[in-house]
Structure formats: C-alpha cells, structure tokens
Amino acid sequence: MRKPKILILSPPLTAVSGFSTHANQLMGCSLAQRYELLHFCVGSEGKNESPLQKLYRLLVSPFSLFWLNIVQRPDIVHINTGLDRKAYWRDLVYLAVVKLTGGKIVTQIHGGAMPDQFFPHNAPLTWLLRKGLGASNAVTVLSLKEYDAYTAFVPEVLVAHIPNAIELPAPLENIKLSDASQPLRLVYIGRLVREKGIFEALNAIAQLHRSGHRLQFDIAGGGKAEEELRKHVVTLGLDKVVHFHGPVFGNEKTLLWQKADVLVFPSYSEGLPYSLLEAMAAGTPAITCPVGAIPDVMQHGVHGLFVPPRDVEAIADAIASLDGDRALLHRMACASRARVLEQYTTARLGRDFEMVYEAVLGRDRKPHCGLPPI
C-alpha cells in the first residue's frame, strides 16, 4: 500500500533555525514510518544571498513549488510559518500555489501576533488573513492562548495545539546540587539579537557583579548584535565574567548545558524556544519572560522564574535569589527535567502530527492532541 506523501516547507535542513530544527524532527521521527516525507526549501536562513539572488529565489520559488506539486502529487503540504509580516506574505503565495494544484494544507504557526491583532484597524487585510487561514485544512499552534485565538478567528478550520519538542540526549546525567562555594553558572544559547533580552541580562549581571555576586555567563550563538554585545561586555567591565562561544552543536552544546546552573533568556516575544526545552531537559531552570507558549511549559517558582520583558532589576533579583538558594535551584532543576520527559519529546510530536494528518486525509476523527495547562 502506498504511503501518503507529506511535503514539508521550511528553510534548509542544515540551517541554524528553529524552523529547520522542527523540520528535521518531523523528517526523523515516527512519521517517516507511516508517510513518505518530502522537503521543499523556503526562506533565506542559512544562505548568504546577494540582493539579486534573493530576488531570483522569491520569483522562482513559487513556480518550483507548483511544478513539484504537479510531479509528486503530495497528499498534504505542511507549511511552517509565523504570523509576522515577512513570513506571512511569502507563505501566502505558497499557500495559493498549493491550492491551485488542488492540494491539502496543514499550516503550522510558529508564534507571532495573534490573528485578530495582526492587522489592527485594517479590515481588508484582516479579511485576507482570515481567508488565507481558512484555505488550510488544518492549522496547528504552539500555545493554549493561540489555540483559543485561532479557534475563534477561523472556527470552520481544524485547529490543533501541538507544542514544540526536543530529541532527548542519551543518557541523561543525574542532576547534581549546585555548589554554593562556586560562581553561579549562567548560560544563553540562541540568536544574538536585541529582542532576546541579552543586553538587559548583561546589565543585570553587571549590577550583581558590582555588589559582590560571583557569576559566570556563557553566551552561545550568532547574530547581528554580536559585535555590539561584545563591546557592551567590555564597557560594563564583564570581560572576565562573560564568555562568547559562537554557535554550538552536538557535544559542545551538551557540555554547556551540563555546566550551567541557570538559563537566562528574557526574550521580549517567543513561540516556544528550543533553548528552553533543551535547558529543562538538562536540568537547567530558566529565568525568562511569560510570553508565547512559555507559560504553558514552565510554572513560576517550580521550573524557573518569570520576569517582565526589558526589566533589568527583575532579572537581577531573579539571578540573586537563585544564587542564594541552591537547594531551590536543585528542586527546580529536577522539576524541569520531569516536565520535559513527560510532555515534550519528539515521540509525542510525531503522534500529534499523525493525528492531524489522518484527520486531514479523512481517515480519522478530529484529533485530541495538545497538552493541558500546568
């Protein structure tokens, strides 16, 4: 019997991108046993394009997708997108191409604005957004808040709550009590952009450093703010406290998680960051902001601490409280790992998307996937 074909749209599978990480998980999980999984490359992540190359890709890519749909005849096209202006307009074109070929569509929203707030006070564009989402056979979202918003915005469409997941490292080491005689080891792993709150984190660490707290801060990743961040570290006198590692993968990333006591990730907005799930799996509690799907995953005081976006004083207070209570830090570490092991593995991700695909193919009833609130 022929396996149904699923065509997954995402940036290159080799790119350092949350979308690419997710696409790799889909391609490598249990879905591959039941479906023939194909990939179509979209977006500029992982590419060093000139303006002419970018224009050529934008013009040619829809025609390439059209031809691929004619030749391969996928049963479902899985579009990974986000509700931001750049992704929305690009992926609306891809959606239209798939509809022209008569294909079925699963649109996965990786964060961004709520649909009723995307085009505030602009009825025509809001209508266009509703028509675009309504053209999908199913829409999946990361958070419970998004689930409620999308269900109300396009009630005629199947909406499923499917949070991100991670491939767990094996074997997982035992979580050890942090040594209070040693500096508190802080870590950030992700894109180096201002919106992730890294500058506020550095300012908070500088305050604590001046008041006598012994801290180490490892920053891993790359991005447009890296040079400015390095200069800011020197200006704050933190060159012996902060260490830049560049992008990390595999064993190098695992080692950073194993050494870390706390993830400092005060991002202004998120979907569901993989850094948070990886940290929790490693037994590294987070200081982060209650944005996107993060409040669905962690509970304040249980798995880590929430701080308001852009609040240097709150970040400093949170770091100081964990530095002064290593027993609490250990309890949070154990609770964080248990939370991820229970609900955020790629095995669960595969089961959830199988239910959505089967519903879209008309072979199963509406899926009951998604996680309850904590």
C-alpha positions in Angstrom: 0.0 0.0 0.0 1.4 3.4 -1.0 2.4 5.7 1.9 0.7 9.1 1.8 3.2 11.8 0.8 3.7 14.8 3.1 5.6 17.8 1.6 7.2 19.9 4.4 8.1 23.5 3.7 10.9 25.0 5.8 14.3 26.7 5.5 17.3 24.4 4.6 17.5 21.4 6.9 21.2 22.4 7.6 20.3 26.0 8.7 20.6 27.1 12.3 16.9 27.9 12.6 14.0 26.9 14.8 12.0 26.1 11.7 14.8 23.9 10.4 15.1 22.1 13.7 11.4 21.4 13.7 11.5 20.2 10.1 14.4 17.8 10.9 12.4 16.5 13.8 9.4 15.8 11.6 11.6 14.1 9.0 13.4 12.0 11.6 10.5 11.0 14.0 8.0 8.2 13.8 6.1 9.9 11.0 8.7 8.6 8.5 7.4 5.1 9.2 3.8 5.9 8.1 4.3 8.6 5.5 6.7 9.5 2.6 8.2 12.8 3.8 9.5 15.2 1.2 11.1 18.6 1.8 10.9 21.9 -0.1 13.3 24.7 0.8 11.9 28.2 1.5 13.4 31.3 3.2 16.8 32.8 3.5 18.1 31.2 6.7 21.4 29.5 6.3 22.1 31.3 3.0 24.4 34.1 2.1 22.5 35.7 -0.7 23.1 38.9 -2.7 20.0 41.1 -3.3 19.8 39.7 -6.9 20.0 36.1 -5.6 17.3 36.8 -3.1 15.0 38.4 -5.7 15.6 35.4 -8.1 14.7 32.9 -5.3 11.5 34.8 -4.4 10.4 34.9 -8.1 11.3 31.3 -9.0 10.4 29.5 -5.8 6.6 29.6 -6.2 7.0 28.1 -9.8 9.3 25.4 -8.4 6.7 24.5 -5.7 4.0 24.4 -8.4 6.0 22.1 -10.5 6.9 19.9 -7.6 3.2 19.6 -6.6 2.3 18.6 -10.2 5.1 15.9 -10.4 5.0 14.5 -6.8 1.3 15.0 -6.0 1.8 15.2 -2.2 -1.3 14.2 -0.2 -0.6 17.1 2.3 1.6 20.2 2.1 2.8 21.2 5.6 3.7 24.9 5.6 5.8 26.1 8.5 5.2 29.8 9.0 4.8 32.6 11.7 2.5 35.5 12.0 5.0 38.2 11.2 4.8 40.4 8.1 7.8 38.9 6.2 6.7 35.2 6.7 3.0 35.9 6.2 3.2 37.5 2.7 5.8 35.0 1.5 3.9 31.9 2.7 0.5 33.2 1.5 1.9 32.9 -2.0 3.0 29.3 -1.3 -0.5 28.5 0.1 -2.1 29.9 -3.1 0.2 27.8 -5.3 -0.8 24.6 -3.4 -4.5 25.5 -3.6 -4.1 25.9 -7.4 -2.8 22.4 -7.6 -5.7 21.1 -5.5 -3.5 20.1 -2.5 -4.5 19.8 1.1 -2.7 22.1 3.5 -1.5 21.9 7.1 -0.4 25.4 8.2 1.8 25.4 11.3 2.1 28.8 13.1 5.4 29.2 15.0 4.5 32.2 17.1 4.0 35.8 16.2 1.0 38.1 16.7 -2.5 36.8 17.5 -4.6 36.7 14.3 -7.1 39.3 15.4 -4.2 41.7 16.3 -2.0 41.1 13.2 -3.6 43.9 11.1 -5.2 46.1 13.8 -7.8 48.5 12.5 -7.4 47.2 8.9 -10.5 45.3 7.9 -9.4 44.4 4.3 -6.1 42.8 5.4 -7.8 41.1 8.4 -10.3 39.6 5.9 -7.4 38.5 3.7 -5.7 36.8 6.7 -8.9 35.0 7.6 -9.3 33.8 4.0 -5.7 32.6 3.9 -6.0 30.7 7.1 -9.4 29.4 6.1 -7.9 27.9 3.0 -5.9 25.5 5.2 -7.3 22.1 6.0 -5.8 22.3 9.5 -3.9 24.9 11.5 -1.5 24.0 14.3 -0.3 26.4 17.0 2.2 26.2 19.9 0.3 27.7 22.8 -3.1 27.3 24.5 -3.6 31.0 24.2 -3.1 30.8 20.4 -5.4 27.8 20.3 -8.3 29.8 21.7 -7.5 32.8 19.4 -7.3 30.8 16.2 -10.3 28.7 17.0 -12.3 31.9 17.4 -10.7 33.5 14.3 -11.3 30.6 11.9 -13.9 28.4 13.6 -14.5 26.5 10.3 -10.9 25.1 10.3 -9.5 22.3 12.4 -7.1 23.9 14.9 -4.7 21.8 17.0 -2.4 22.7 19.8 0.9 21.0 19.2 3.8 22.4 21.2 7.5 22.0 20.1 9.5 19.1 21.3 13.1 18.0 21.6 15.1 14.9 21.0 16.4 13.9 24.4 20.1 13.3 24.9 21.0 9.8 25.9 22.0 9.0 28.6 20.8 11.9 30.8 23.2 12.6 33.6 22.0 12.8 37.2 21.2 16.4 38.3 23.7 17.5 41.0 23.2 20.1 43.6 24.9 23.3 42.6 28.0 24.1 44.7 27.3 27.3 46.6 31.0 27.8 47.0 31.4 28.2 43.2 30.2 31.0 40.9 26.7 30.7 39.6 27.0 29.5 36.0 24.5 31.3 33.7 24.0 30.5 30.1 22.3 31.9 27.0 22.0 29.8 23.8 20.2 31.3 20.8 20.3 34.1 18.3 22.2 37.1 19.3 19.7 39.8 18.7 18.5 42.6 21.0 14.9 41.2 21.1 16.1 38.2 23.1 16.8 40.5 26.1 20.6 39.8 26.2 21.5 43.4 26.8 19.2 43.6 29.8 20.7 40.3 31.1 24.2 41.8 30.8 23.1 45.0 32.6 21.6 42.9 35.4 24.8 40.8 35.7 26.9 43.9 35.9 24.8 45.2 38.8 25.2 41.9 40.7 28.9 41.7 39.8 29.5 45.1 41.4 27.6 44.1 44.5 29.8 41.1 45.0 28.0 38.2 43.4 30.3 35.6 41.8 28.9 34.8 38.4 29.9 33.3 35.1 27.9 33.9 31.9 28.3 31.7 28.8 26.8 33.1 25.6 26.5 30.8 22.6 25.1 31.6 19.2 25.5 34.1 16.4 23.6 37.1 15.1 23.6 40.7 14.1 24.0 42.0 17.6 27.2 40.0 18.4 29.7 42.8 17.8 27.6 45.3 19.8 27.2 42.7 22.6 31.0 42.2 22.8 31.6 45.9 23.1 28.9 46.2 25.8 30.6 43.5 27.8 33.8 45.4 27.8 32.1 48.7 28.6 30.4 47.0 31.6 33.8 45.5 32.8 32.5 42.0 32.4 35.2 40.6 30.1 36.3 38.1 32.8 32.7 37.1 33.6 31.2 36.7 30.1 32.5 34.2 27.6 31.3 34.0 23.9 31.3 30.6 22.4 29.8 31.2 18.9 27.3 28.8 17.5 27.5 25.4 19.3 26.2 22.0 18.3 26.3 18.4 19.5 28.7 17.6 22.3 29.8 21.2 22.7 26.2 22.3 23.3 25.6 19.4 25.7 28.7 20.3 27.7 27.4 23.9 28.1 24.1 22.7 29.4 25.8 20.3 31.8 27.9 23.0 33.3 25.1 25.6 33.5 23.1 26.3 36.6 20.6 28.8 35.1 19.4 29.7 31.6 19.0 33.5 31.3 16.5 34.0 28.4 14.5 37.2 28.9 13.1 37.4 25.3 10.5 40.0 24.5 8.4 37.6 22.4 8.6 33.9 21.5 6.7 31.0 20.1 8.2 28.1 22.1 12.0 28.3 22.1 14.0 25.1 21.8 16.6 26.6 24.1 14.1 26.5 26.9 13.2 22.8 26.3 16.8 21.8 26.0 17.7 23.6 29.2 14.8 22.0 31.1 15.8 18.5 29.8 19.3 19.2 31.0 18.1 20.2 34.5 18.8 23.9 33.9 16.0 26.1 35.3 15.2 29.3 33.3 14.9 33.0 34.0 12.6 34.0 31.2 9.6 36.1 30.3 6.0 34.7 30.3 5.5 35.2 26.5 4.2 32.9 23.7 3.9 29.3 24.8 6.5 29.6 27.6 3.8 29.8 30.4 2.3 26.5 29.1 5.7 24.8 29.7 7.0 26.2 32.9 5.5 27.5 36.1 6.9 30.4 38.1 8.7 29.1 41.2 8.5 25.5 40.1 10.5 25.2 36.9 12.2 28.6 36.9 11.4 32.3 37.4 9.4 34.7 35.2 10.5 38.3 34.8 8.8 41.1 32.8 10.4 41.9 29.4 13.0 44.7 29.5 13.2 44.7 33.3 16.8 44.8 34.4 16.0 45.0 38.1 13.7 41.9 37.9 16.4 39.9 36.1 19.0 40.9 38.7 16.6 40.0 41.6 15.8 36.6 40.0 19.5 35.7 39.5 20.4 36.8 43.0 17.5 34.7 44.5 18.7 31.5 42.8 22.4 32.3 43.6 21.4 32.5 47.3 19.2 29.4 47.4 21.0 26.4 45.6 18.5 24.0 47.2 15.6 25.7 45.5 17.6 25.7 42.3 18.1 21.9 42.5 14.3 21.4 43.1 13.6 23.5 40.0 16.1 21.5 38.0 14.5 18.2 38.9 11.0 19.5 38.2 12.1 21.0 34.8 13.5 17.7 33.6 10.5 15.8 34.7 8.2 18.2 32.8 10.1 17.8 29.5 10.4 14.0 29.9 6.6 13.8 30.4 5.3 16.0 27.6 7.9 17.5 25.3 9.6 14.6 23.4 9.7 14.1 19.7 7.8 10.8 20.2 4.8 12.9 21.4 5.3 15.3 18.5 5.1 12.5 15.9 1.9 11.1 17.5 0.3 14.6 17.5 1.0 15.3 13.8 0.0 11.8 12.8 -3.4 12.6 14.3 -3.7 15.9 12.4 -2.5 14.3 9.1 -5.0 11.5 9.4 -7.8 13.9 10.2 -6.9 16.0 7.1 -6.8 12.8 4.9 -10.3 12.0 6.2 -9.1 8.7 7.8 -9.7 9.7 11.4 -11.9 12.0 13.5 -10.8 15.3 14.9 -7.5 14.8 16.8 -7.4 15.3 20.6 -3.8 16.4 20.6 -2.3 19.1 22.7 -1.3 19.4 26.3 -3.3 20.5 29.3 -2.3 23.7 31.2 0.1 23.1 34.1 
